[in-house]
Amino acid sequence: GLPQFCQPSGWQLFPERNPPTFFVAVLTDINSERHYCACFTFWEAVESPQPQSHARNGEGEEEEEEASSLVQPAQLFAPKSLVLVSRLDHAEVFRNSLGLIYTIYVDGLSVSLENVIGNLLTCTIPITGGAQ
């Protein structure tokens, strides 16, 4: 399905934030119609649960054990993907559109994403042959 398509190498957490990635793949449906699938993936911080182990000393009091050599980072980064599917092949338009949505999201701008997406969907793009 689409989740595996967005992350071909699998959904994994990473200890550092990776730079955003963008690719376009072409999927063909049962009627041999092409669908251009633009995928913009970025990395978002998630809190890592820190299990704490405790041991009792000889006096029955709890004391924390020394951290093990396999210390998990306090923060991990998870991939999040924005996907745009179109019957037209306009990779640069797709990248710019998804990049705009990403920027508004990560900068926390007080702009309605619904309005932005609505405006993007009503843009007129000239295509080869003079049609729009």
DSSP file (Angstrom, degrees, kcal/mol; ACC not computed):
  #  RESIDUE AA STRUCTURE BP1 BP2  ACC     N-H-->O    O-->H-N    N-H-->O    O-->H-N    TCO  KAPPA ALPHA  PHI   PSI    X-CA   Y-CA   Z-CA
    1    1 A G     >        0   0    0      0, 0.0     4,-1.6     0, 0.0     3,-0.4   0.000 360.0 360.0 360.0-173.5    0.0    0.0    0.0
    2    2 A L  H  >  +     0   0    0      1,-0.2     4,-2.3     2,-0.2     5,-0.2   0.851 360.0  60.4 -60.3 -39.9    0.9    3.7    0.1
    3    3 A P  H  > S+     0   0    0      0, 0.0     4,-1.3     0, 0.0    -1,-0.2   0.915 108.9  43.7 -57.7 -41.7    2.7    3.6    3.5
    4    4 A Q  H  4 S+     0   0    0     -3,-0.4     6,-0.3     1,-0.2    -2,-0.2   0.850 111.0  56.1 -70.0 -32.5    5.3    1.1    2.1
    5    5 A F  H  < S+     0   0    0     -4,-1.6    -1,-0.2     1,-0.2    -3,-0.1   0.899 106.0  50.1 -64.3 -40.9    5.5    3.1   -1.1
    6    6 A C  H  < S+     0   0    0     -4,-2.3    -1,-0.2     1,-0.3    -2,-0.2   0.849 122.2  31.8 -67.5 -34.8    6.5    6.3    0.8
    7    7 A Q    ><  +     0   0    0     -4,-1.3     3,-2.4    -5,-0.2    -1,-0.3  -0.711  68.4 175.0-124.5  78.3    9.2    4.5    2.8
    8    8 A P  T 3  S+     0   0    0      0, 0.0    -1,-0.1     0, 0.0     3,-0.1   0.781  83.0  49.6 -59.7 -26.6   10.7    1.8    0.5
    9    9 A S  T 3  S-     0   0    0      1,-0.3    -5,-0.1    -3,-0.1     2,-0.0   0.339 123.1 -98.7 -93.9   8.8   13.3    0.9    3.1
   10   10 A G    <   -     0   0    0     -3,-2.4     2,-0.7    -6,-0.3    -1,-0.3  -0.021  40.3 -68.3  97.9 159.3   10.8    0.7    5.9
   11   11 A W        +     0   0    0     -3,-0.1     2,-0.3    67,-0.0    67,-0.0  -0.780  64.5 162.3 -88.7 113.8    9.6    3.0    8.7
   12   12 A Q        -     0   0    0     -2,-0.7     2,-0.3    65,-0.0    -2,-0.0  -0.949  37.7-123.8-133.9 152.5   12.4    3.4   11.2
   13   13 A L        -     0   0    0     -2,-0.3    65,-0.2    65,-0.1    63,-0.0  -0.744  28.2-160.3 -89.9 143.9   13.3    5.8   14.0
   14   14 A F  B     -A   77   0A   0     63,-2.3    63,-2.8    -2,-0.3     4,-0.0  -0.930  24.6-131.0-125.4 150.8   16.7    7.5   13.8
   15   15 A P  S    S+     0   0    0      0, 0.0     2,-0.3     0, 0.0    60,-0.1   0.591  92.8  39.9 -76.7  -8.9   18.9    9.2   16.5
   16   16 A E  S    S-     0   0    0     61,-0.1     2,-0.5    29,-0.0    61,-0.2  -0.962  92.2 -99.5-138.4 158.5   19.4   12.3   14.3
   17   17 A R        -     0   0    0     -2,-0.3    28,-0.0    59,-0.1    27,-0.0  -0.620  36.5-150.5 -78.1 123.6   17.2   14.4   12.0
   18   18 A N        -     0   0    0     -2,-0.5    25,-0.4     1,-0.1     3,-0.1  -0.587  26.9 -98.3 -87.0 155.0   17.8   13.5    8.3
   19   19 A P        -     0   0    0      0, 0.0    -1,-0.1     0, 0.0    22,-0.1  -0.397  51.1 -89.5 -68.2 153.2   17.4   16.2    5.6
   20   20 A P        -     0   0    0      0, 0.0     2,-0.3     0, 0.0    22,-0.2  -0.260  44.1-152.9 -60.5 149.7   14.1   16.1    3.8
   21   21 A T  E     -B   41   0A   0     20,-2.5    20,-2.4    -3,-0.1     2,-0.4  -0.900   9.3-166.5-124.3 156.4   13.9   13.9    0.7
   22   22 A F  E     +B   40   0A   0     -2,-0.3     2,-0.3    18,-0.2    18,-0.2  -0.997  13.8 158.8-142.6 134.4   11.8   14.1   -2.5
   23   23 A F  E     -B   39   0A   0     16,-1.7    16,-3.0    -2,-0.4     2,-0.4  -0.988  25.6-144.2-150.0 157.7   11.1   11.6   -5.2
   24   24 A V  E     -B   38   0A   0     -2,-0.3     2,-0.3    14,-0.2    14,-0.2  -0.990  17.7-174.9-122.1 129.4    8.5   11.0   -7.9
   25   25 A A  E     -B   37   0A   0     12,-2.2    12,-3.2    -2,-0.4     2,-0.6  -0.898  20.4-131.6-119.2 153.2    7.4    7.5   -8.9
   26   26 A V  E     -B   36   0A   0     -2,-0.3     2,-0.4    10,-0.2    10,-0.2  -0.918  20.5-169.9-108.2 122.6    5.1    6.5  -11.7
   27   27 A L  E     -B   35   0A   0      8,-2.9     8,-2.8    -2,-0.6     2,-0.5  -0.891   9.8-149.4-108.8 141.8    2.4    4.0  -10.9
   28   28 A T  E     -B   34   0A   0     -2,-0.4     6,-0.2     6,-0.2     2,-0.0  -0.942  12.4-147.1-113.4 129.0    0.3    2.4  -13.6
   29   29 A D    >   -     0   0    0      4,-2.4     3,-2.1    -2,-0.5     6,-0.0  -0.182  38.2 -85.7 -86.8-176.0   -3.3    1.4  -12.9
   30   30 A I  T 3  S+     0   0    0      1,-0.3    -1,-0.1     2,-0.1    -2,-0.0   0.734 129.3  53.8 -63.6 -23.0   -5.3   -1.5  -14.3
   31   31 A N  T 3  S-     0   0    0      2,-0.1    -1,-0.3     0, 0.0     3,-0.1   0.210 119.8-108.5 -94.8  14.5   -6.3    0.7  -17.3
   32   32 A S  S <  S+     0   0    0     -3,-2.1     2,-0.4     1,-0.2    -2,-0.1   0.699  70.4 148.8  64.4  21.3   -2.7    1.5  -18.1
   33   33 A E        -     0   0    0      1,-0.0    -4,-2.4     2,-0.0     2,-0.3  -0.703  44.7-127.8 -84.1 136.9   -3.2    5.1  -16.9
   34   34 A R  E     -B   28   0A   0     -2,-0.4     2,-0.4    -6,-0.2    -6,-0.2  -0.659  20.4-168.0 -87.5 139.9   -0.1    6.7  -15.4
   35   35 A H  E     -B   27   0A   0     -8,-2.8    -8,-2.9    -2,-0.3     2,-0.7  -0.993  13.6-145.2-126.6 123.0   -0.3    8.3  -11.9
   36   36 A Y  E     -BC  26  86A   0     50,-3.7    50,-2.3    -2,-0.4     2,-0.7  -0.790  14.5-162.9 -91.7 118.4    2.7   10.4  -10.8
   37   37 A C  E     -BC  25  85A   0    -12,-3.2   -12,-2.2    -2,-0.7     2,-0.5  -0.883   1.9-165.3-109.7 107.4    3.2   10.0   -7.1
   38   38 A A  E     -BC  24  84A   0     46,-3.1    46,-2.4    -2,-0.7     2,-0.5  -0.788   6.0-167.6 -93.2 130.8    5.4   12.8   -5.5
   39   39 A C  E     -BC  23  83A   0    -16,-3.0   -16,-1.7    -2,-0.5     2,-0.6  -0.968   9.9-174.7-127.0 118.6    6.6   11.9   -2.0
   40   40 A F  E     -BC  22  82A   0     42,-2.9    42,-2.9    -2,-0.5     2,-0.5  -0.953  12.9-170.6-111.9 114.4    8.2   14.5    0.3
   41   41 A T  E     +BC  21  81A   0    -20,-2.4   -20,-2.5    -2,-0.6     2,-0.3  -0.912   8.9 170.9-113.5 132.0    9.6   12.9    3.5
   42   42 A F  E     - C   0  80A   0     38,-2.7    38,-2.8    -2,-0.5     2,-0.5  -0.813  30.5-112.4-129.8 173.2   10.8   14.8    6.5
   43   43 A W  E     - C   0  79A   0    -25,-0.4     2,-0.4    -2,-0.3   -26,-0.1  -0.920  24.7-166.5-117.6 129.8   11.8   13.8   10.0
   44   44 A E  E     - C   0  78A   0     34,-3.0    34,-2.9    -2,-0.5     2,-0.1  -0.927  26.0-111.6-119.0 137.7    9.9   14.8   13.1
   45   45 A A  E     - C   0  77A   0     -2,-0.4     2,-0.4    32,-0.2    32,-0.2  -0.414  33.9-177.1 -68.1 135.9   11.2   14.5   16.7
   46   46 A V  E     - C   0  76A   0     30,-3.3    30,-2.4    -2,-0.1     2,-0.3  -0.983  30.5-110.9-129.7 145.6    9.5   12.0   18.9
   47   47 A E  E     - C   0  75A   0     -2,-0.4    28,-0.2    28,-0.2    27,-0.1  -0.575  27.3-139.3 -76.8 135.4   10.2   11.4   22.6
   48   48 A S        -     0   0    0     26,-1.6     2,-0.2    -2,-0.3    -1,-0.0  -0.831  20.2-119.8 -94.3 125.8   11.8    8.1   23.3
   49   49 A P        -     0   0    0      0, 0.0    23,-0.1     0, 0.0    26,-0.0  -0.478  24.3-148.2 -64.7 130.3   10.5    6.3   26.4
   50   50 A Q        -     0   0    0     -2,-0.2     2,-0.3    24,-0.0    24,-0.0  -0.828   6.3-151.8-103.9  97.1   13.5    5.9   28.8
   51   51 A P        -     0   0    0      0, 0.0     2,-0.5     0, 0.0     0, 0.0  -0.513  11.8-153.7 -68.2 131.4   13.0    2.7   30.9
   52   52 A Q        -     0   0    0     -2,-0.3     2,-0.4    15,-0.0    15,-0.0  -0.916   1.8-152.5-109.6 130.4   14.7    3.1   34.2
   53   53 A S        -     0   0    0     -2,-0.5    12,-1.4    12,-0.1     2,-0.3  -0.817  11.2-163.8-101.6 141.6   16.0    0.1   36.1
   54   54 A H  E     -D   64   0B   0     -2,-0.4     2,-0.3    10,-0.2    10,-0.2  -0.907   5.2-166.5-123.2 150.0   16.2    0.1   39.8
   55   55 A A  E     -D   63   0B   0      8,-2.5     8,-3.0    -2,-0.3     2,-0.4  -0.954  20.9-123.8-131.7 153.5   18.1   -2.1   42.3
   56   56 A R  E     -D   62   0B   0     -2,-0.3     6,-0.2     6,-0.2     2,-0.1  -0.816  22.4-142.1 -98.1 136.2   17.8   -2.4   46.0
   57   57 A N    >   -     0   0    0      4,-2.8     3,-2.3    -2,-0.4    -1,-0.0  -0.290  40.2 -85.6 -84.6 179.9   20.9   -1.9   48.1
   58   58 A G  T 3  S+     0   0    0      1,-0.3    -1,-0.1     2,-0.1    -2,-0.0   0.698 127.7  57.9 -60.7 -19.3   21.6   -4.0   51.2
   59   59 A E  T 3  S-     0   0    0      2,-0.1    -1,-0.3     0, 0.0     3,-0.1   0.328 118.6-106.7 -96.4   8.7   19.5   -1.7   53.3
   60   60 A G  S <  S+     0   0    0     -3,-2.3     2,-0.2     1,-0.3    -2,-0.1   0.533  77.4 132.3  83.4   4.7   16.4   -2.2   51.3
   61   61 A E        -     0   0    0      1,-0.0    -4,-2.8     0, 0.0     2,-0.3  -0.641  58.3-116.5 -91.5 150.3   16.5    1.2   49.6
   62   62 A E  E     +D   56   0B   0     -2,-0.2     2,-0.3    -6,-0.2    -6,-0.2  -0.653  35.0 175.3 -84.2 138.0   16.1    1.7   45.9
   63   63 A E  E     -D   55   0B   0     -8,-3.0    -8,-2.5    -2,-0.3     2,-0.2  -0.996  32.8-109.2-140.2 145.0   19.0    3.1   43.9
   64   64 A E  E     -D   54   0B   0     -2,-0.3   -10,-0.2   -10,-0.2     2,-0.1  -0.448  32.7-124.5 -72.7 139.7   19.4    3.6   40.1
   65   65 A E        -     0   0    0    -12,-1.4   -12,-0.1    -2,-0.2     3,-0.1  -0.408  37.5 -87.4 -75.3 158.9   21.7    1.3   38.3
   66   66 A E        -     0   0    0      1,-0.1    -1,-0.1    -2,-0.1   -13,-0.1  -0.369  56.4 -92.7 -62.0 145.9   24.5    2.8   36.2
   67   67 A A        -     0   0    0      1,-0.1    -1,-0.1    -3,-0.1     4,-0.1  -0.358  45.2-118.4 -62.0 139.0   23.4    3.5   32.7
   68   68 A S        -     0   0    0      2,-0.1     3,-0.3     1,-0.1    -1,-0.1  -0.228  22.9-107.2 -73.4 169.1   24.1    0.6   30.4
   69   69 A S  S    S+     0   0    0      1,-0.2     2,-0.7     2,-0.0    -1,-0.1   0.667 114.1  68.0 -71.8 -15.1   26.5    0.9   27.4
   70   70 A L  S    S+     0   0    0      2,-0.0     2,-0.3     0, 0.0    -1,-0.2  -0.455  72.9 172.0-101.3  60.5   23.4    0.8   25.1
   71   71 A V        -     0   0    0     -2,-0.7     3,-0.0    -3,-0.3    -2,-0.0  -0.531  27.6-135.4 -73.5 128.8   22.0    4.1   26.1
   72   72 A Q        -     0   0    0     -2,-0.3    -1,-0.1     1,-0.1     4,-0.0  -0.626  27.4-106.3 -79.7 141.2   19.0    5.2   24.0
   73   73 A P        -     0   0    0      0, 0.0   -25,-0.1     0, 0.0    -1,-0.1  -0.356  23.6-123.6 -63.9 150.8   19.1    8.8   22.9
   74   74 A A  S    S+     0   0    0      1,-0.1   -26,-1.6   -27,-0.1     2,-0.4   0.791  96.4  37.4 -66.7 -26.5   16.6   11.0   24.7
   75   75 A Q  E     - C   0  47A   0    -28,-0.2     2,-0.3   -60,-0.1   -28,-0.2  -0.985  67.1-173.4-131.4 137.1   15.1   12.0   21.4
   76   76 A L  E     - C   0  46A   0    -30,-2.4   -30,-3.3    -2,-0.4     2,-0.4  -0.816  19.2-129.6-120.8 164.8   14.5   10.0   18.2
   77   77 A F  E     -AC  14  45A   0    -63,-2.8   -63,-2.3    -2,-0.3   -32,-0.2  -0.967  16.7-163.1-123.0 130.5   13.3   11.2   14.8
   78   78 A A  E     - C   0  44A   0    -34,-2.9   -34,-3.0    -2,-0.4     2,-0.2  -0.855  24.3-112.8-111.4 143.8   10.5    9.5   12.8
   79   79 A P  E     - C   0  43A   0      0, 0.0     2,-0.4     0, 0.0   -36,-0.2  -0.490  29.0-173.2 -74.5 144.5    9.7    9.9    9.1
   80   80 A K  E     - C   0  42A   0    -38,-2.8   -38,-2.7    -2,-0.2     2,-0.4  -0.997  10.1-153.7-134.9 134.7    6.6   11.7    8.0
   81   81 A S  E     - C   0  41A   0     -2,-0.4     2,-0.5   -40,-0.2   -40,-0.2  -0.897  13.2-159.5-119.2 140.1    5.6   11.9    4.4
   82   82 A L  E     - C   0  40A   0    -42,-2.9   -42,-2.9    -2,-0.4     2,-0.4  -0.959  22.2-166.1-107.3 130.6    3.5   14.3    2.3
   83   83 A V  E     - C   0  39A   0     -2,-0.5     2,-0.4   -44,-0.2   -44,-0.2  -0.963  13.6-172.6-126.3 136.6    2.2   12.7   -0.9
   84   84 A L  E     - C   0  38A   0    -46,-2.4   -46,-3.1    -2,-0.4     2,-0.5  -0.996   7.8-163.3-126.1 128.4    0.7   14.2   -4.0
   85   85 A V  E     + C   0  37A   0     -2,-0.4     2,-0.3   -48,-0.2   -48,-0.2  -0.948  18.3 162.9-116.1 130.5   -0.8   12.0   -6.7
   86   86 A S  E     - C   0  36A   0    -50,-2.3   -50,-3.7    -2,-0.5    -2,-0.0  -0.963  45.0-139.0-143.2 156.6   -1.4   13.5  -10.2
   87   87 A R  S    S+     0   0    0     -2,-0.3     2,-0.3   -52,-0.2   -53,-0.1   0.508  89.4  77.9 -89.8  -6.7   -2.1   12.3  -13.8
   88   88 A L  S    S-     0   0    0    -52,-0.1     2,-1.0     2,-0.1   -52,-0.2  -0.793  81.5-129.9-104.5 147.9    0.2   15.1  -15.0
   89   89 A D        +     0   0    0     -2,-0.3     2,-0.2     1,-0.1    -2,-0.0  -0.770  52.8 135.6 -99.9  92.0    4.0   14.9  -14.9
   90   90 A H     >  +     0   0    0     -2,-1.0     4,-2.4     1,-0.1     3,-0.3  -0.585  17.9 169.5-136.1  71.6    5.2   18.2  -13.2
   91   91 A A  H  > S+     0   0    0      1,-0.2     4,-2.7     2,-0.2     5,-0.2   0.849  77.8  51.8 -55.8 -40.0    7.9   17.2  -10.7
   92   92 A E  H  > S+     0   0    0      2,-0.2     4,-2.5     1,-0.2    -1,-0.2   0.901 110.5  48.0 -67.3 -39.6    9.0   20.8  -10.0
   93   93 A V  H  > S+     0   0    0     -3,-0.3     4,-2.5     2,-0.2    -2,-0.2   0.910 112.7  49.8 -64.5 -41.9    5.4   21.9   -9.3
   94   94 A F  H  X S+     0   0    0     -4,-2.4     4,-2.8     2,-0.2     5,-0.3   0.936 111.6  47.8 -61.6 -46.7    5.0   18.9   -7.0
   95   95 A R  H  X S+     0   0    0     -4,-2.7     4,-2.5     1,-0.2    -2,-0.2   0.921 113.9  46.8 -62.0 -44.6    8.2   19.6   -5.1
   96   96 A N  H  X S+     0   0    0     -4,-2.5     4,-2.0     2,-0.2    -1,-0.2   0.902 113.8  48.3 -64.5 -41.1    7.4   23.3   -4.7
   97   97 A S  H  X S+     0   0    0     -4,-2.5     4,-2.0     2,-0.2    -2,-0.2   0.945 115.7  42.0 -65.8 -48.7    3.8   22.6   -3.5
   98   98 A L  H  X S+     0   0    0     -4,-2.8     4,-2.5     1,-0.2    -2,-0.2   0.869 113.1  54.8 -67.8 -35.3    4.9   19.9   -1.0
   99   99 A G  H  X S+     0   0    0     -4,-2.5     4,-2.5    -5,-0.3    -1,-0.2   0.878 107.2  50.7 -63.5 -37.7    7.8   22.1    0.1
  100  100 A L  H  X S+     0   0    0     -4,-2.0     4,-2.3     2,-0.2     5,-0.2   0.929 111.1  47.3 -65.2 -45.9    5.4   25.0    0.8
  101  101 A I  H  X S+     0   0    0     -4,-2.0     4,-2.2     1,-0.2    -2,-0.2   0.921 112.9  50.1 -60.9 -43.9    3.1   22.8    2.9
  102  102 A Y  H  X S+     0   0    0     -4,-2.5     4,-3.0     2,-0.2     5,-0.3   0.926 110.1  49.8 -59.7 -46.7    6.1   21.4    4.8
  103  103 A T  H  X S+     0   0    0     -4,-2.5     4,-2.2     1,-0.2     6,-0.2   0.915 111.3  48.0 -61.6 -44.5    7.5   24.9    5.5
  104  104 A I  H  X>S+     0   0    0     -4,-2.3     5,-1.6     2,-0.2     4,-0.5   0.905 114.9  47.5 -61.8 -41.2    4.1   26.1    6.8
  105  105 A Y  H ><5S+     0   0    0     -4,-2.2     3,-0.8    -5,-0.2    -2,-0.2   0.956 116.1  40.4 -66.9 -52.0    3.8   23.0    9.0
  106  106 A V  H 3<5S+     0   0    0     -4,-3.0    -2,-0.2     1,-0.2    -1,-0.2   0.818 115.0  51.5 -72.9 -28.9    7.4   23.1   10.5
  107  107 A D  H 3<5S-     0   0    0     -4,-2.2    -1,-0.2    -5,-0.3    -2,-0.2   0.568 103.7-131.8 -82.3  -6.7    7.4   26.9   11.0
  108  108 A G  T <<5 -     0   0    0     -3,-0.8    -3,-0.2    -4,-0.5    -4,-0.1   0.848  37.4-177.4  62.5  34.5    4.1   26.7   12.8
  109  109 A L      < -     0   0    0     -5,-1.6     2,-2.0    -6,-0.2    -1,-0.2  -0.346  35.8-119.4 -67.8 146.0    2.7   29.6   10.7
  110  110 A S  S    S+     0   0    0      2,-0.1     2,-0.4    -2,-0.0    -1,-0.1  -0.327  74.8 119.8 -84.6  58.0   -0.8   30.7   11.5
  111  111 A V  S    S-     0   0    0     -2,-2.0     2,-0.5    -7,-0.2     3,-0.1  -0.965  71.4-112.9-121.5 138.1   -2.1   29.8    8.1
  112  112 A S     >  -     0   0    0     -2,-0.4     4,-2.1     1,-0.2     3,-0.3  -0.584  17.6-154.6 -72.6 118.3   -4.8   27.3    7.5
  113  113 A L  H  > S+     0   0    0     -2,-0.5     4,-2.9     1,-0.2     5,-0.2   0.854  95.6  59.9 -60.8 -33.0   -3.3   24.3    5.6
  114  114 A E  H  > S+     0   0    0      1,-0.2     4,-2.4     2,-0.2    -1,-0.2   0.911 106.5  46.2 -60.8 -41.8   -6.7   23.6    4.2
  115  115 A N  H  > S+     0   0    0     -3,-0.3     4,-2.5     2,-0.2    -2,-0.2   0.910 112.5  50.0 -67.0 -41.8   -6.8   27.0    2.6
  116  116 A V  H  X S+     0   0    0     -4,-2.1     4,-2.5     2,-0.2    -2,-0.2   0.942 113.2  45.5 -61.1 -47.7   -3.2   26.6    1.2
  117  117 A I  H  X S+     0   0    0     -4,-2.9     4,-2.4     1,-0.2    -1,-0.2   0.906 111.8  52.6 -64.3 -40.7   -4.0   23.2   -0.2
  118  118 A G  H  X S+     0   0    0     -4,-2.4     4,-0.8    -5,-0.2    -1,-0.2   0.907 110.7  47.5 -59.7 -42.1   -7.3   24.6   -1.7
  119  119 A N  H >< S+     0   0    0     -4,-2.5     3,-0.5     1,-0.2     4,-0.4   0.897 111.1  51.0 -66.2 -40.3   -5.4   27.4   -3.4
  120  120 A L  H >< S+     0   0    0     -4,-2.5     3,-1.1     1,-0.2    -2,-0.2   0.892 107.7  53.2 -63.5 -38.6   -2.7   25.0   -4.7
  121  121 A L  H 3< S+     0   0    0     -4,-2.4    -1,-0.2     1,-0.2    -2,-0.2   0.701 108.8  49.5 -71.9 -18.2   -5.4   22.8   -6.2
  122  122 A T  T << S+     0   0    0     -4,-0.8    -1,-0.2    -3,-0.5    -2,-0.2   0.396  83.7 118.0-101.0   3.4   -7.0   25.7   -8.1
  123  123 A C    <   -     0   0    0     -3,-1.1     2,-0.5    -4,-0.4    -3,-0.0  -0.411  63.7-130.2 -66.6 144.9   -3.7   26.9   -9.6
  124  124 A T        -     0   0    0     -2,-0.1    -2,-0.1     2,-0.0    -1,-0.1  -0.877  22.6-167.1 -98.5 125.7   -3.6   26.9  -13.4
  125  125 A I        -     0   0    0      7,-0.6     2,-0.2    -2,-0.5    -2,-0.0  -0.953  18.7-130.7-116.1 120.8   -0.5   25.2  -14.8
  126  126 A P        -     0   0    0      0, 0.0     2,-0.3     0, 0.0     6,-0.2  -0.498  30.3-167.3 -68.4 135.7    0.4   25.6  -18.4
  127  127 A I    >   -     0   0    0      4,-2.3     3,-1.5    -2,-0.2     4,-0.1  -0.789  33.7 -70.6-120.7 166.6    1.1   22.2  -20.0
  128  128 A T  T 3  S+     0   0    0     -2,-0.3     3,-0.3     1,-0.2    -1,-0.1  -0.232 117.6  36.5 -55.6 136.3    2.7   21.1  -23.3
  129  129 A G  T 3  S-     0   0    0      1,-0.2    -1,-0.2    -3,-0.0     3,-0.1   0.405 122.0 -85.9  99.3  -1.4    0.5   21.8  -26.3
  130  130 A G  S <  S+     0   0    0     -3,-1.5    -1,-0.2     1,-0.3    -2,-0.1   0.259  91.8 124.6  88.8 -13.6   -1.0   25.1  -24.9
  131  131 A A              0   0    0     -3,-0.3    -4,-2.3    -4,-0.1    -1,-0.3  -0.306 360.0 360.0 -74.9 166.3   -3.8   23.6  -22.9
  132  132 A Q              0   0    0     -6,-0.2    -7,-0.6    -3,-0.1    -1,-0.1   0.345 360.0 360.0-126.1 360.0   -4.1   24.3  -19.1
